[in-house]
């Protein structure tokens, strides 16, 4: 009887310790796999769906646009309505949208399904990090975020390799079909995760959610459309105008709101501002060039989709190893050195790719890809804890979502700008622009983070109103 009781207690303790992390990591894996898995399948999609370069760009970028535009609002909803509830709902919709992507028989249907994937992914991404942060404490929290960072790096590698293999052996549709069983497993795991704290009983800031979503979507649309049709295109200019007007409205709404979805006082914290700049810059510098590079390797160098995926996977492999080995230790360093140093390494990796000069000579690309992966692996594990520590508990989800939104905006901007640079000036201009942005982001992180509150604190000990 005692042995049975002890076993039941042990099983409960193990489930309580590992189940939230396992559920969050599997959700992260699926979310990030589908950010990269289409990259090496683009030429096959172009042939099968009769898609031009602009359509291919939208297939990749609409997912990012939805993530960037809705992350902050979803973070606020999670803080108010319950993070587990929103996460499970997002995962269910993500599963259906993934199935819809595989069944899409035309470019418009595929783009629409990818947009729904991104919308559901925003609900998942905005809530899974706070679920980790509020479940663990002390050293366990640092380890949990390190594991999460390693899984994020592995997801990019698996996405590239699985995308190339499935596309070559079966068809591009199977990059979506094969994920559906994993989505169902993630859904079952998530249903068993404890709900945690009750939702904060504050009103939902719908005006703030709507205006920020319009601002982020308008600006992102402007950059994507500008890269496709030109910067003087009427729709491009309209997107920027809508984004600027909505951003102005967002600031005014948040100032007047009794319950803003994100305290504007957070942006008076220099370390937080530097974190947001670096988040966008390192994602742009590390990942924005991958769609262009994939097309060049297959169309110009003659590599197969699977061979291309193996070349590109030098980057996520370096990301995974760095996050796994150094993730926990990074939380003991000042935040501006971990984030800034990682950005600088990404920039050096981009300049190493520039020195290689041609995507047709794939072995010359491996050192630069590895360096960008190491740099990204230094930044990624510390971002969630840093962002959450800058906010009070009631806004921890939206603070983490702000950092993730900055990353996705950087990626959307990168795909648009680097695609335009490649078509106008060649692949060398792509790596030069990417490297310059990453180095600038690292400089901002060091300069702003070296002011007070620049160290990565323990989120449990740093809770309190923003100053």
CORQUIBEL-V733907 format. One record per helix or strand of 3 or more residues. SS is the DSSP state (a for helix, b for strand). FROM is the first residue (numbers start at 1). TO is the last residue. If there is no record, write none. Layout:
ss:SS from:FROM to:TO
ss:SS from:FROM to:TO
//
This chain:
ss:a from:2 to:36
ss:a from:39 to:49
ss:a from:53 to:81
ss:a from:83 to:103
ss:a from:107 to:135
ss:a from:138 to:169
ss:a from:174 to:191
ss:a from:206 to:229
ss:a from:234 to:256
ss:a from:264 to:268
ss:a from:270 to:287
ss:a from:290 to:299
ss:a from:305 to:330
ss:a from:335 to:356
ss:a from:362 to:389
ss:a from:393 to:425
ss:a from:427 to:449
//
